[in-house]
Amino acid sequence: MKLSRRNVSTFVMIVALSVVIGTFTWEIIERLIALAGLPLDLRVGPLGFETGVLSLRMMVNPGTVIAVPVAFRIFRSI
């Protein structure tokens, strides 16, 4: 699918869901590796933005970065 005005909300939703899933998946992998006795912490953050009414912050890890190209591929395949 090509990005147009009509499907921008779908694109944003796919990217947001992919980023959240990728972040949680990486966090689970890090914790499983830590249980095996190899401490691994590659988080950066919190990153985000804040306005007078809305504040959004997120801990970024490699799973977040990996999820963005995956989201683009999912969107293109729809």
Helices and strands as residue ranges (DSSP letters): G 5-7, H 8-35, E 44-50, E 55-60, H 62-77
